[in-house]
Amino acid sequence: MRRLHLRIMTVLCLLLPAWASAQQSSGFFKVTHVAGNVHMLEAPDTDGNIGVFSGPDGVLLIDDRYDRDTENLLAAVRSVSDAEIRFVVNTHVHPDHIGGNNNLAAYGVTILAHDDVRLRMLTELRIPRRGGITFPQPPAAALPVITYSDAISFHLNGEEVRVFIAPPAHTDGDSFVHFRGSDVLHLGDVFRTNMYPIIDVYNGGSFLGMIEAMELAIEIAGPDTQVIPGHGSGVSDREGMQEVLTMMYDIRDRVANLVAQGLPLEDVMAAAPTAHLDARWGQVPSWTAADVIPIVYEELRALQNSVPANP
């Protein structure tokens, strides 16, 4: 029995360092190798997934979550690469994607975003969840120091990274990021795998623009392209994007049919046009069919009223 006890203790002593190392390396963020030079950092709430592009020329981040997450973010990046973090690209203006800007700027990281993102950061921020939530204006150090109107390219780590404006969708400043050599897309919050699309009407969002943006992303993607969603667990692909686009087509067509009948919003809501979709897409309490249908209704009704009647 004494020999057996010693053997068990010896095995445990050998296993414990490996177990502790595994726990330490996982940390706050789940780190997933996507493809090529790209990793994804996924927080426990699967909100604000971060892209990490690394190599001998340095690290490029796509989004940086909240300021409270910066130390965990730096630790996760160090688990991927010892290279300097040189750039961060903000895909849009929401706090769960730009919140770490101020901290990263203090480390000398250069911040980039679309022109409209910087403009919207010059005042207090507002997001549409829960009927509209406001956040204080970001500090001056958090502002992007480089902006672009249409597109910008990075030539790092042996490949081109193309950042370009999407059609107004989640907001009017959404950027897509295409890691061409690694064959990876980061679509920010235009692409979610866990919930209905959020249309931020306070920041120029559009449901029909969401459809157009997803069509564009699918057109760019190849059969092996890996896709990082802004929200949702795990890496996706062209099939995952098509699933989201099909859901949005379904919502558009059903609500458009009710609008064409001249029904008021109350009757459209009572008709529950997304009832068959709610189990898959409507399980995030802060954004359900009750939030998305009125936005789709108003957008489609405005479109219908702007189209002249046939002579």
Residue frames as qw, qx, qy, qz and C-alpha x, y, z in Angstrom:
[[0.000, 0.885, 0.466, 0.000, 0.00, 0.00, 0.00],
 [0.310, -0.779, 0.096, 0.537, 2.87, 2.35, 0.82],
 [0.383, -0.122, 0.602, 0.690, 4.46, 1.71, -2.59],
 [0.182, 0.625, 0.679, 0.339, 1.10, 2.30, -4.31],
 [0.145, -0.916, -0.274, 0.254, 0.68, 5.55, -2.41],
 [0.359, -0.578, 0.326, 0.656, 4.15, 6.73, -3.47],
 [0.341, 0.192, 0.702, 0.595, 3.41, 5.86, -7.10],
 [0.068, 0.812, 0.566, 0.125, 0.16, 7.84, -7.02],
 [0.246, -0.873, -0.047, 0.420, 1.93, 10.85, -5.48],
 [0.416, -0.299, 0.512, 0.689, 4.68, 10.65, -8.10],
 [0.261, 0.468, 0.697, 0.476, 2.14, 10.61, -10.94],
 [0.065, -0.905, -0.414, 0.069, 0.28, 13.56, -9.42],
 [0.351, -0.714, 0.163, 0.584, 3.49, 15.54, -9.09],
 [0.363, -0.034, 0.629, 0.686, 4.21, 14.94, -12.75],
 [0.131, 0.609, 0.695, 0.358, 0.71, 15.89, -13.84],
 [0.168, -0.824, -0.390, 0.375, 0.13, 18.99, -11.72],
 [0.216, -0.490, 0.238, 0.810, 2.61, 21.30, -13.52],
 [0.088, 0.158, 0.726, 0.664, 1.08, 20.45, -16.88],
 [0.099, -0.695, -0.711, -0.043, -2.43, 20.97, -15.52],
 [0.216, -0.755, -0.202, 0.586, -1.49, 24.32, -13.97],
 [0.206, -0.268, 0.452, 0.826, 0.19, 25.42, -17.19],
 [0.037, 0.402, 0.778, 0.481, -2.91, 24.54, -19.22],
 [0.159, -0.794, -0.556, 0.189, -5.12, 26.51, -16.84],
 [0.256, -0.648, 0.035, 0.717, -2.81, 29.51, -16.92],
 [0.199, -0.084, 0.590, 0.778, -2.49, 29.53, -20.71],
 [0.034, 0.586, 0.756, 0.291, -6.26, 29.46, -21.22],
 [0.122, -0.102, -0.215, 0.964, -6.76, 32.54, -19.00],
 [0.356, 0.451, 0.355, -0.737, -9.73, 34.84, -19.57],
 [0.565, 0.523, -0.279, -0.574, -9.77, 34.44, -23.34],
 [0.854, 0.097, 0.504, 0.082, -10.14, 31.22, -25.25],
 [0.048, 0.673, -0.508, -0.536, -7.41, 31.30, -27.91],
 [0.821, 0.310, 0.478, -0.027, -8.17, 29.55, -31.20],
 [0.221, -0.341, 0.589, 0.699, -5.87, 29.23, -34.18],
 [0.618, 0.556, 0.217, -0.511, -8.09, 30.15, -37.12],
 [0.851, 0.414, 0.207, 0.250, -5.75, 29.69, -40.10],
 [0.543, 0.621, -0.083, 0.559, -2.34, 30.90, -41.25],
 [0.321, 0.216, -0.390, 0.836, -1.18, 33.85, -39.15],
 [0.395, -0.424, -0.066, -0.812, -4.58, 34.50, -37.55],
 [0.229, -0.204, -0.878, 0.368, -5.92, 33.59, -34.11],
 [0.371, -0.613, -0.334, -0.613, -9.25, 34.42, -32.47],
 [0.104, 0.047, -0.697, 0.708, -9.64, 35.52, -28.85],
 [0.466, -0.473, -0.561, -0.494, -13.04, 34.61, -27.48],
 [0.180, -0.326, 0.532, -0.760, -14.20, 35.93, -24.10],
 [0.116, 0.151, 0.937, -0.292, -16.47, 33.87, -21.83],
 [0.407, 0.532, 0.436, -0.601, -19.54, 35.87, -22.94],
 [0.543, 0.285, 0.647, 0.453, -18.59, 35.35, -26.66],
 [0.197, 0.944, 0.255, -0.068, -19.09, 39.10, -27.21],
 [0.067, 0.944, -0.300, -0.118, -16.54, 41.18, -29.08],
 [0.931, -0.032, 0.230, 0.282, -14.39, 38.41, -30.55],
 [0.081, -0.871, 0.346, 0.340, -10.88, 39.69, -31.25],
 [0.884, 0.437, -0.037, 0.161, -8.71, 38.85, -34.24],
 [0.454, -0.742, 0.396, 0.294, -4.93, 38.50, -33.75],
 [0.794, 0.588, -0.069, 0.138, -2.68, 38.61, -36.82],
 [0.517, -0.762, 0.355, 0.159, 0.90, 37.85, -35.81],
 [0.876, 0.367, 0.005, 0.311, 4.33, 37.25, -37.28],
 [0.676, -0.118, -0.077, 0.723, 7.89, 38.60, -37.37],
 [0.160, 0.450, 0.159, 0.864, 6.72, 42.10, -38.40],
 [0.164, -0.083, 0.445, -0.876, 4.49, 42.47, -35.35],
 [0.068, 0.417, 0.890, -0.173, 0.90, 41.98, -34.23],
 [0.255, -0.170, -0.260, -0.915, -2.25, 43.52, -35.69],
 [0.136, 0.285, 0.840, -0.441, -5.40, 43.32, -33.54],
 [0.240, -0.374, -0.535, -0.719, -8.96, 43.52, -34.77],
 [0.543, -0.666, -0.212, -0.465, -10.96, 45.17, -31.96],
 [0.330, 0.309, -0.671, 0.587, -10.03, 45.20, -28.27],
 [0.471, -0.534, -0.701, 0.040, -13.18, 44.76, -26.14],
 [0.342, -0.908, -0.177, -0.164, -13.54, 46.77, -22.90],
 [0.131, 0.777, -0.468, 0.400, -10.84, 48.66, -21.01],
 [0.678, -0.502, 0.444, -0.303, -11.18, 46.24, -18.09],
 [0.976, 0.115, 0.187, 0.015, -10.07, 43.37, -20.35],
 [0.404, 0.836, -0.370, 0.018, -6.77, 44.85, -21.54],
 [0.277, -0.600, 0.744, -0.104, -4.44, 42.93, -19.23],
 [0.762, 0.080, 0.633, -0.114, -6.16, 39.67, -20.13],
 [0.691, 0.716, 0.038, -0.089, -5.95, 40.66, -23.79],
 [0.159, 0.813, -0.559, 0.022, -2.20, 41.30, -23.55],
 [0.509, -0.354, 0.776, -0.113, -1.67, 37.96, -21.80],
 [0.811, 0.351, 0.453, -0.120, -3.64, 36.14, -24.50],
 [0.546, 0.812, -0.200, -0.045, -1.64, 37.83, -27.25],
 [0.120, -0.706, 0.695, -0.060, 1.60, 36.87, -25.51],
 [0.723, -0.083, 0.677, -0.106, 0.47, 33.25, -25.58],
 [0.767, 0.588, 0.256, 0.005, 0.38, 33.55, -29.38],
 [0.622, 0.588, -0.035, 0.516, 3.36, 35.82, -30.12],
 [0.550, -0.521, -0.161, 0.633, 6.18, 37.71, -28.42],
 [0.349, 0.351, 0.299, 0.816, 6.13, 40.31, -31.20],
 [0.007, 0.214, 0.254, -0.943, 5.14, 43.92, -30.56],
 [0.245, 0.700, 0.668, -0.063, 1.48, 44.88, -30.92],
 [0.280, -0.050, 0.249, 0.926, 1.72, 47.57, -33.58],
 [0.291, -0.120, -0.319, -0.894, -1.85, 48.22, -34.73],
 [0.229, 0.351, 0.847, -0.327, -5.47, 47.77, -33.70],
 [0.176, -0.177, -0.522, -0.815, -8.34, 48.15, -36.16],
 [0.341, 0.238, 0.617, -0.668, -11.78, 49.01, -34.76],
 [0.129, 0.289, 0.849, 0.423, -14.51, 47.37, -36.84],
 [0.176, -0.711, -0.443, -0.516, -17.12, 49.82, -35.51],
 [0.033, -0.595, 0.251, -0.763, -17.85, 52.27, -32.71],
 [0.752, -0.529, -0.251, -0.302, -19.42, 50.11, -29.96],
 [0.328, -0.776, 0.466, -0.270, -17.71, 49.99, -26.54],
 [0.883, -0.226, 0.411, -0.003, -17.16, 46.22, -26.59],
 [0.824, 0.413, 0.167, 0.349, -14.94, 46.74, -29.66],
 [0.344, 0.724, -0.137, 0.582, -13.16, 50.04, -28.90],
 [0.592, -0.791, -0.072, -0.138, -13.05, 49.99, -25.09],
 [0.826, -0.350, 0.092, 0.432, -9.40, 48.96, -24.91],
 [0.521, 0.724, 0.064, 0.448, -8.17, 51.72, -27.23],
 [0.201, -0.926, 0.186, -0.261, -7.12, 54.07, -24.46],
 [0.761, -0.520, 0.379, 0.089, -5.01, 51.42, -22.72],
 [0.845, 0.217, 0.308, 0.380, -3.41, 50.13, -25.91],
 [0.327, 0.876, -0.005, 0.354, -2.55, 53.67, -27.04],
 [0.429, -0.844, 0.310, -0.082, -0.56, 54.03, -23.82],
 [0.806, -0.227, 0.476, 0.270, 1.54, 51.07, -24.99],
 [0.067, -0.532, 0.496, 0.683, 2.24, 52.85, -28.27],
 [0.409, 0.307, 0.833, 0.213, -0.27, 50.90, -30.38],
 [0.128, 0.137, -0.302, -0.935, -1.57, 52.78, -33.45],
 [0.391, 0.419, 0.730, -0.373, -5.38, 52.82, -33.70],
 [0.091, 0.066, -0.573, -0.812, -7.19, 52.75, -37.04],
 [0.329, 0.471, 0.763, -0.298, -10.86, 52.90, -37.99],
 [0.255, 0.593, 0.563, 0.517, -13.26, 54.21, -40.59],
 [0.065, 0.326, -0.022, 0.943, -13.84, 57.98, -40.71],
 [0.529, -0.523, -0.305, -0.596, -17.35, 57.62, -39.28],
 [0.757, -0.368, -0.480, 0.247, -16.09, 55.68, -36.25],
 [0.424, -0.029, -0.258, 0.868, -13.79, 58.53, -35.24],
 [0.184, -0.380, -0.168, -0.891, -16.53, 61.10, -35.80],
 [0.674, -0.507, -0.407, -0.351, -18.96, 59.21, -33.57],
 [0.714, -0.266, -0.437, 0.477, -16.30, 58.94, -30.85],
 [0.203, 0.291, -0.119, 0.927, -16.27, 62.74, -30.55],
 [0.500, -0.384, 0.065, -0.774, -19.44, 62.63, -28.45],
 [0.535, -0.196, 0.724, -0.389, -21.11, 60.24, -26.01],
 [0.196, 0.103, -0.901, -0.374, -21.88, 56.80, -27.40],
 [0.672, 0.044, 0.341, -0.655, -25.28, 55.17, -27.65],
 [0.078, 0.100, -0.958, -0.257, -26.14, 51.56, -28.43],
 [0.540, -0.182, -0.349, -0.744, -29.61, 50.13, -29.18],
 [0.472, -0.174, -0.857, 0.107, -29.86, 47.25, -26.71],
 [0.250, -0.489, -0.692, 0.468, -32.43, 47.49, -23.93],
 [0.095, 0.893, 0.440, -0.014, -34.10, 50.46, -25.59],
 [0.350, 0.803, -0.106, 0.471, -30.91, 52.47, -25.87],
 [0.726, -0.572, -0.100, 0.369, -27.90, 52.66, -23.55],
 [0.272, 0.919, -0.174, 0.225, -25.46, 55.58, -23.42],
 [0.826, -0.223, -0.091, 0.510, -21.75, 55.53, -22.63],
 [0.198, -0.856, 0.069, 0.472, -19.44, 58.47, -21.90],
 [0.547, 0.805, -0.227, -0.034, -17.46, 60.01, -24.73],
 [0.919, -0.024, -0.086, 0.384, -14.19, 58.07, -25.15],
 [0.391, -0.770, 0.135, 0.485, -11.04, 59.86, -23.97],
 [0.369, 0.834, -0.277, -0.303, -8.93, 61.64, -26.56],
 [0.165, -0.529, 0.817, 0.160, -6.22, 58.98, -26.44],
 [0.593, 0.158, 0.783, -0.103, -8.76, 56.37, -27.53],
 [0.561, 0.707, 0.055, -0.427, -9.48, 58.07, -30.84],
 [0.848, 0.269, 0.302, 0.344, -8.17, 56.47, -34.05],
 [0.227, -0.704, 0.249, 0.625, -5.09, 58.31, -35.30],
 [0.014, 0.188, -0.722, -0.666, -5.43, 56.91, -38.82],
 [0.583, 0.407, 0.536, -0.455, -8.80, 56.76, -40.59],
 [0.139, -0.053, 0.764, 0.627, -9.90, 55.72, -44.06],
 [0.513, 0.250, 0.042, -0.820, -12.91, 56.46, -46.21],
 [0.826, 0.254, -0.295, -0.408, -13.04, 53.33, -48.37],
 [0.983, -0.055, -0.124, 0.122, -10.18, 50.94, -47.68],
 [0.076, -0.831, 0.546, -0.072, -6.66, 50.56, -46.36],
 [0.942, 0.134, -0.303, 0.055, -4.13, 47.74, -46.68],
 [0.485, -0.727, 0.486, 0.012, -1.44, 46.44, -44.34],
 [0.794, 0.427, -0.431, 0.047, 1.54, 44.57, -45.73],
 [0.376, -0.626, 0.595, -0.335, 2.79, 42.59, -42.74],
 [0.614, -0.234, 0.737, -0.159, 4.09, 39.13, -41.95],
 [0.208, -0.132, 0.856, 0.454, 4.32, 38.12, -45.58],
 [0.130, 0.511, 0.811, 0.253, 0.74, 38.88, -46.59],
 [0.102, -0.282, -0.141, -0.943, -1.75, 41.63, -47.34],
 [0.038, -0.483, -0.773, 0.409, -4.48, 42.51, -44.87],
 [0.035, -0.354, -0.410, -0.840, -7.27, 44.44, -46.55],
 [0.011, -0.469, -0.644, 0.604, -9.58, 46.59, -44.38],
 [0.041, -0.205, -0.477, -0.854, -12.58, 48.11, -46.15],
 [0.386, 0.077, 0.341, -0.854, -15.91, 49.74, -45.43],
 [0.119, 0.312, 0.937, 0.107, -19.02, 47.56, -45.66],
 [0.209, -0.528, -0.444, -0.693, -22.45, 48.83, -46.70],
 [0.313, -0.346, 0.408, -0.785, -24.23, 50.52, -43.73],
 [0.629, -0.140, -0.749, -0.152, -25.38, 47.48, -41.78],
 [0.554, -0.463, -0.569, 0.392, -24.83, 47.09, -38.03],
 [0.144, -0.774, -0.115, 0.606, -23.69, 50.75, -38.09],
 [0.549, 0.835, 0.036, -0.025, -22.64, 53.15, -40.82],
 [0.045, 0.835, -0.548, 0.011, -18.95, 52.62, -40.01],
 [0.918, -0.168, 0.359, -0.029, -18.62, 48.83, -40.20],
 [0.246, 0.691, -0.639, -0.230, -15.34, 47.53, -41.57],
 [0.998, 0.046, 0.030, -0.025, -14.56, 44.08, -42.90],
 [0.189, -0.739, 0.630, 0.144, -11.04, 42.71, -42.57],
 [0.948, 0.303, -0.054, -0.083, -9.71, 40.21, -45.12],
 [0.434, -0.612, 0.628, 0.207, -6.49, 38.36, -44.31],
 [0.712, 0.523, -0.273, -0.381, -5.80, 37.34, -47.87],
 [0.344, 0.466, -0.814, 0.037, -2.86, 35.00, -47.36],
 [0.176, -0.093, 0.878, -0.435, -4.39, 33.25, -44.37],
 [0.327, -0.271, -0.717, -0.552, -7.84, 33.18, -46.06],
 [0.228, -0.464, -0.722, 0.460, -9.67, 34.58, -43.05],
 [0.097, -0.605, -0.275, -0.741, -12.43, 37.19, -42.75],
 [0.172, -0.352, -0.631, 0.670, -13.26, 39.19, -39.63],
 [0.032, -0.555, -0.562, -0.612, -16.68, 40.80, -40.11],
 [0.096, -0.156, 0.372, -0.910, -17.19, 42.55, -36.78],
 [0.332, 0.232, 0.718, -0.567, -20.78, 42.68, -35.61],
 [0.550, 0.281, -0.362, -0.699, -22.25, 42.49, -39.08],
 [0.700, 0.072, -0.688, -0.176, -21.92, 38.73, -38.57],
 [0.435, -0.370, 0.618, -0.540, -23.27, 37.04, -35.45],
 [0.434, 0.064, -0.873, -0.210, -23.74, 33.33, -35.05],
 [0.187, -0.199, -0.860, 0.432, -25.77, 33.35, -31.84],
 [0.103, 0.581, 0.518, -0.619, -28.58, 35.90, -32.21],
 [0.398, 0.811, 0.416, 0.102, -30.70, 38.11, -34.43],
 [0.490, 0.336, 0.045, 0.803, -28.80, 40.90, -36.20],
 [0.215, -0.716, -0.346, 0.566, -28.58, 44.14, -34.24],
 [0.336, 0.636, 0.316, 0.619, -29.42, 47.16, -36.36],
 [0.353, -0.462, -0.315, 0.751, -28.07, 50.24, -34.61],
 [0.208, 0.802, 0.450, 0.332, -30.42, 52.98, -35.78],
 [0.305, -0.914, -0.027, 0.268, -28.60, 55.48, -33.54],
 [0.348, -0.606, 0.512, 0.499, -25.42, 54.97, -35.54],
 [0.391, 0.544, -0.424, -0.610, -26.69, 54.67, -39.10],
 [0.312, -0.090, 0.944, 0.063, -27.46, 50.94, -39.18],
 [0.612, 0.265, -0.233, -0.708, -29.75, 49.34, -41.78],
 [0.765, -0.017, 0.619, -0.175, -31.42, 45.93, -41.98],
 [0.794, 0.598, 0.104, -0.031, -31.38, 45.91, -45.77],
 [0.213, 0.827, -0.512, 0.098, -27.76, 47.03, -45.54],
 [0.580, -0.400, 0.695, -0.146, -27.10, 44.01, -43.32],
 [0.863, 0.312, 0.394, -0.049, -28.33, 41.77, -46.11],
 [0.557, 0.810, -0.171, 0.069, -26.20, 43.60, -48.67],
 [0.128, -0.765, 0.617, -0.136, -23.12, 43.38, -46.43],
 [0.710, -0.197, 0.670, -0.092, -23.56, 39.64, -45.85],
 [0.818, 0.542, 0.194, -0.015, -24.03, 39.07, -49.57],
 [0.310, 0.860, -0.392, 0.102, -20.74, 40.89, -50.13],
 [0.402, -0.582, 0.692, -0.142, -18.92, 38.82, -47.51],
 [0.835, 0.099, 0.537, -0.070, -20.19, 35.57, -49.01],
 [0.682, 0.731, -0.026, 0.018, -19.11, 36.73, -52.45],
 [0.072, 0.820, -0.554, 0.127, -15.58, 37.38, -51.14],
 [0.612, -0.405, 0.659, -0.167, -15.30, 34.09, -49.26],
 [0.476, 0.339, -0.755, -0.296, -14.01, 30.93, -50.86],
 [0.834, -0.207, -0.452, -0.238, -14.88, 27.34, -49.95],
 [0.737, -0.134, -0.488, 0.447, -12.13, 27.17, -47.31],
 [0.042, 0.561, -0.176, 0.808, -12.38, 30.71, -45.93],
 [0.423, -0.411, -0.696, 0.409, -12.62, 30.88, -42.14],
 [0.115, -0.670, -0.207, -0.703, -14.77, 33.63, -40.63],
 [0.266, -0.145, -0.632, 0.713, -14.50, 35.30, -37.22],
 [0.196, -0.742, -0.538, -0.348, -17.90, 36.52, -35.97],
 [0.042, -0.562, 0.263, -0.783, -18.23, 39.61, -33.83],
 [0.559, -0.279, 0.506, -0.594, -20.48, 37.64, -31.46],
 [0.950, 0.086, -0.115, -0.277, -20.90, 33.91, -31.08],
 [0.652, -0.518, 0.550, 0.068, -18.77, 30.97, -30.05],
 [0.732, -0.012, 0.600, 0.323, -16.17, 29.50, -32.38],
 [0.020, -0.381, 0.505, 0.774, -14.93, 30.17, -35.88],
 [0.675, 0.489, 0.433, -0.343, -17.44, 30.01, -38.74],
 [0.368, -0.086, 0.694, 0.613, -17.29, 29.69, -42.51],
 [0.205, 0.008, -0.464, -0.862, -19.16, 30.36, -45.73],
 [0.367, -0.380, -0.822, -0.211, -21.94, 27.95, -44.73],
 [0.270, -0.503, -0.582, 0.580, -22.38, 29.79, -41.42],
 [0.037, 0.276, -0.075, -0.958, -22.68, 33.11, -43.22],
 [0.288, -0.147, -0.687, -0.651, -25.23, 31.64, -45.60],
 [0.311, -0.471, -0.809, 0.163, -27.31, 30.45, -42.64],
 [0.116, -0.497, -0.327, 0.795, -27.41, 34.00, -41.24],
 [0.136, 0.167, -0.381, -0.899, -28.25, 35.47, -44.65],
 [0.286, -0.295, -0.838, -0.358, -31.08, 32.96, -45.15],
 [0.227, -0.545, -0.670, 0.449, -32.52, 33.97, -41.76],
 [0.013, -0.450, -0.063, 0.891, -32.45, 37.64, -42.75],
 [0.195, -0.038, -0.658, -0.726, -34.05, 36.92, -46.14],
 [0.266, -0.435, -0.859, -0.029, -36.82, 35.09, -44.29],
 [0.144, -0.575, -0.458, 0.663, -37.46, 38.01, -41.93],
 [0.042, 0.288, -0.263, -0.920, -37.38, 40.53, -44.78],
 [0.225, -0.142, -0.759, -0.594, -39.84, 38.60, -46.94],
 [0.261, -0.512, -0.810, 0.118, -42.32, 37.85, -44.15],
 [0.116, -0.585, -0.326, 0.734, -42.37, 41.38, -42.79],
 [0.050, 0.188, -0.422, -0.885, -42.50, 42.85, -46.31],
 [0.197, -0.336, -0.841, -0.376, -45.60, 40.76, -47.02],
 [0.231, -0.647, -0.642, 0.341, -47.32, 42.13, -43.92],
 [0.106, -0.465, 0.014, 0.879, -46.27, 45.69, -44.77],
 [0.073, -0.037, -0.651, -0.755, -47.70, 45.25, -48.27],
 [0.219, -0.533, -0.808, -0.120, -51.04, 44.36, -46.66],
 [0.112, -0.647, -0.052, -0.752, -51.04, 47.76, -44.95],
 [0.698, -0.532, -0.470, 0.095, -50.92, 46.31, -41.43],
 [0.180, -0.888, 0.260, -0.332, -49.84, 48.57, -38.55],
 [0.240, 0.493, -0.775, 0.314, -46.86, 47.56, -36.43],
 [0.534, -0.234, 0.596, -0.552, -49.09, 46.21, -33.66],
 [0.910, 0.218, 0.113, -0.335, -50.68, 43.70, -36.04],
 [0.632, 0.555, -0.534, 0.082, -47.32, 42.75, -37.51],
 [0.071, -0.448, 0.772, -0.445, -45.99, 42.00, -34.04],
 [0.722, -0.046, 0.456, -0.518, -49.12, 40.01, -33.24],
 [0.862, 0.397, -0.205, -0.238, -48.59, 37.94, -36.40],
 [0.666, -0.540, 0.503, 0.113, -45.21, 36.78, -34.95],
 [0.731, 0.629, -0.224, -0.143, -43.40, 36.50, -38.29],
 [0.292, 0.600, -0.721, 0.190, -40.24, 35.16, -36.62],
 [0.787, -0.373, 0.305, -0.386, -41.88, 32.58, -34.35],
 [0.987, 0.151, -0.021, 0.052, -40.26, 29.73, -36.29],
 [0.574, 0.572, -0.329, 0.484, -36.84, 31.38, -35.93],
 [0.360, -0.801, 0.219, -0.425, -36.90, 32.42, -32.27],
 [0.923, -0.365, 0.114, 0.046, -35.62, 29.15, -30.84],
 [0.819, 0.206, 0.050, 0.533, -32.43, 29.45, -32.91],
 [0.391, 0.443, 0.014, 0.806, -31.87, 33.21, -33.01],
 [0.270, -0.706, -0.113, -0.645, -33.97, 34.85, -30.30],
 [0.785, -0.430, -0.419, 0.154, -32.44, 33.52, -27.10],
 [0.414, 0.063, -0.281, 0.864, -30.35, 36.58, -26.11],
 [0.118, -0.717, -0.631, 0.272, -32.68, 38.49, -23.74],
 [0.136, -0.626, -0.024, 0.768, -31.26, 41.92, -24.56],
 [0.275, 0.417, -0.428, -0.754, -32.11, 41.58, -28.26],
 [0.435, 0.221, 0.870, -0.068, -35.05, 39.49, -29.43],
 [0.196, 0.467, 0.695, 0.511, -37.68, 39.57, -32.17],
 [0.120, -0.872, -0.443, 0.170, -39.42, 42.32, -30.19],
 [0.273, -0.706, 0.177, 0.629, -36.38, 44.51, -30.90],
 [0.288, -0.176, 0.654, 0.677, -35.61, 43.59, -34.49],
 [0.251, 0.547, 0.764, 0.231, -39.10, 43.40, -36.05],
 [0.059, 0.905, 0.286, -0.310, -40.03, 47.08, -35.45],
 [0.198, -0.631, 0.413, 0.626, -36.76, 48.18, -37.09],
 [0.266, 0.072, 0.824, 0.495, -37.36, 45.97, -40.12],
 [0.178, 0.716, 0.674, -0.039, -40.99, 47.11, -40.29],
 [0.000, 0.883, 0.077, -0.464, -40.14, 50.83, -40.27],
 [0.216, -0.463, 0.588, 0.627, -37.38, 50.41, -42.83],
 [0.231, 0.233, 0.859, 0.394, -39.55, 48.41, -45.22],
 [0.133, 0.798, 0.562, -0.173, -42.53, 50.72, -44.76],
 [0.062, -0.789, 0.149, 0.593, -40.37, 53.75, -45.55],
 [0.220, -0.211, 0.751, 0.586, -39.08, 51.98, -48.64],
 [0.221, 0.506, 0.818, 0.159, -42.60, 51.13, -49.76],
 [0.068, 0.874, 0.352, -0.328, -43.74, 54.73, -49.30],
 [0.140, -0.677, 0.349, 0.632, -40.79, 56.04, -51.30],
 [0.284, 0.040, 0.818, 0.498, -41.56, 53.90, -54.36],
 [0.392, 0.231, -0.083, -0.887, -43.96, 55.69, -56.75],
 [0.680, 0.253, 0.623, -0.292, -47.12, 53.79, -57.66],
 [0.363, 0.102, 0.738, 0.560, -47.34, 52.25, -61.13],
 [0.280, 0.233, -0.111, -0.925, -49.14, 54.58, -63.59]]
